Amino acid sequence: PVPPPPIGPDGPGHVPYGYPQYPGQPAYQGHPGHGHQFAPHHGAPGYGWSGMPLAPSNGIGIASLTLGIIAAVGFCMWPLSIVLGVLGVIFGVIGRAKAGRGEATNPGQALAGIICGAAGIVLGALVFVLIVAVSDDSADGPDVAPVDAGYSASSAADTSRCLS
C-alpha cells in the first residue's frame, strides 16, 4: 500500500492539489465524494499562501512632502506657494490617515509635508502682505518729496522757470 500524503498546513482531511484521492481518506472539505481536486470558487486547494502581501501605498505621503517642500522653497512665487502649500497639507492629512490605518508606512513623510506646506502657506501670505503694503496706491503717480529745492540730478535744464 502507498502511504497517504503528508498533512498540509490546513490540517488533516485537506487534500493538496495534485495528490490523488486514496480510499479510506476523507474527501476534499466541503465536497463529500467530490472527485476533482480543484474548486474554482475556492481557489486552488492545499495552498495556504494567498500571494504576496499588498505593498504599502506611500504615494500620498511622498506627494505631500514634495508639494510642501516646493511651497516652502518657492515662497517668492506667492500664488503658487499658497496653492501648493494647501495641497501639501491636504495630502499630508490623507497620508497620515492612511498610515494610521496601516495602508502606508510613511507617517513621518506625511507629517513633514504638512509642516512644509503650512510653512509655504505662511511665507507666501507674508510675501503677499509685503507686496500689498509696499505697493504704491496713490492715483497721482509716484510719491515725490513735499519740498522741492530746485536741485535735480538730471543734466537737462529746467526751462519752465526761465519762461515765466
C-alpha positions in Angstrom: 0.0 0.0 0.0 1.0 3.6 -0.7 1.3 5.9 2.3 -1.1 8.8 2.5 0.2 12.3 1.5 1.6 14.5 4.3 -0.8 16.6 6.3 -1.0 20.1 4.9 -1.0 23.4 6.8 -4.8 23.4 6.8 -5.0 20.2 8.8 -5.9 16.6 8.1 -8.5 15.8 5.5 -7.5 18.6 3.2 -6.0 17.1 0.1 -3.4 19.3 -1.6 -3.7 20.0 -5.3 -2.2 17.2 -7.4 -2.5 14.4 -5.0 -4.8 11.5 -5.9 -7.8 10.6 -3.7 -7.0 7.5 -1.7 -9.6 5.0 -0.5 -10.3 5.5 3.2 -9.2 9.1 3.2 -11.8 11.8 3.7 -12.8 13.8 0.6 -12.0 17.4 -0.1 -13.5 19.6 2.6 -17.0 20.8 1.8 -17.3 18.5 -1.1 -18.0 15.0 0.1 -17.4 12.4 -2.5 -16.2 15.0 -5.0 -13.5 13.5 -7.3 -12.0 16.8 -8.5 -9.1 18.4 -6.7 -9.8 21.9 -7.9 -12.8 24.0 -6.8 -12.8 27.3 -8.9 -14.9 29.2 -6.4 -12.4 28.4 -3.6 -9.1 28.8 -5.4 -6.5 26.1 -5.5 -7.0 23.8 -2.5 -4.0 22.9 -0.5 -2.3 26.3 -0.8 -2.3 28.3 2.4 -0.3 31.1 0.8 -2.6 33.7 -0.7 0.1 35.6 -2.7 2.3 38.5 -2.0 1.2 41.0 0.7 0.0 44.3 -0.7 2.7 46.9 -1.0 2.1 50.0 1.1 0.6 52.9 -0.8 3.1 55.6 0.2 2.4 57.9 -2.8 0.2 60.3 -1.0 2.8 61.0 1.8 5.5 61.4 -0.8 3.4 63.8 -2.8 2.6 65.8 0.4 6.3 66.1 1.2 7.2 67.1 -2.4 4.5 69.7 -2.6 5.3 71.1 0.8 9.0 71.5 0.0 8.2 73.2 -3.3 5.8 75.5 -1.5 8.3 76.4 1.3 11.2 76.9 -1.1 9.3 78.8 -3.8 7.5 81.2 -1.4 8.5 84.2 -3.6 6.0 83.0 -6.2 3.3 83.5 -3.6 0.2 82.4 -5.5 1.8 79.1 -6.5 3.3 78.7 -3.0 -0.1 79.1 -1.3 -1.8 76.7 -3.7 1.0 74.0 -3.4 1.1 74.5 0.4 -2.7 73.9 0.7 -2.3 70.8 -1.5 0.6 69.6 0.6 -1.3 70.0 3.8 -4.4 68.1 2.4 -2.2 65.3 1.0 -0.4 65.1 4.3 -3.6 64.7 6.3 -4.7 62.0 4.0 -1.3 60.3 4.1 -1.3 60.3 7.9 -4.8 58.8 8.0 -3.6 56.0 5.6 -0.6 55.4 7.8 -2.9 55.2 10.8 -5.0 52.5 9.1 -1.9 50.5 8.2 -2.2 51.2 4.4 1.0 53.2 4.3 4.3 53.1 6.1 5.4 56.7 5.9 3.6 58.8 8.5 6.8 60.9 9.0 6.9 62.0 5.4 3.3 63.0 5.5 3.9 65.0 8.7 6.8 66.7 7.1 4.6 67.5 4.1 2.1 69.1 6.5 4.7 71.2 8.2 6.4 72.3 5.0 3.1 73.0 3.3 2.0 75.2 6.3 5.3 77.0 6.1 4.8 77.6 2.4 1.3 79.0 3.0 2.6 81.3 5.8 5.6 82.5 3.8 3.5 83.0 0.7 0.9 85.0 2.6 3.7 87.2 4.2 5.1 87.9 0.7 1.6 88.9 -0.5 1.1 91.2 2.5 4.6 92.7 1.9 3.8 93.3 -1.7 0.4 95.0 -0.9 2.0 97.1 1.9 4.8 98.4 -0.2 2.9 98.9 -3.4 2.0 102.5 -4.5 -1.7 103.0 -4.2 -1.8 106.7 -4.9 -3.6 107.7 -8.1 -1.4 110.8 -8.8 1.7 108.9 -9.6 4.8 108.1 -7.7 5.5 109.8 -4.3 7.6 112.9 -4.5 9.2 114.9 -1.8 6.9 117.7 -0.4 9.7 120.2 -0.6 11.5 120.6 -3.9 14.6 122.7 -3.5 15.0 123.1 -7.3 18.0 120.8 -7.4 17.9 118.0 -9.8 20.2 115.1 -10.7 19.3 115.4 -14.4 21.6 117.2 -16.8 18.8 118.8 -18.7 18.0 122.4 -17.8 14.6 123.3 -16.4 13.3 125.9 -18.7 9.9 126.3 -17.0 11.3 128.9 -14.6 13.0 130.9 -17.3 10.0 131.4 -19.5 7.6 132.7 -16.8 
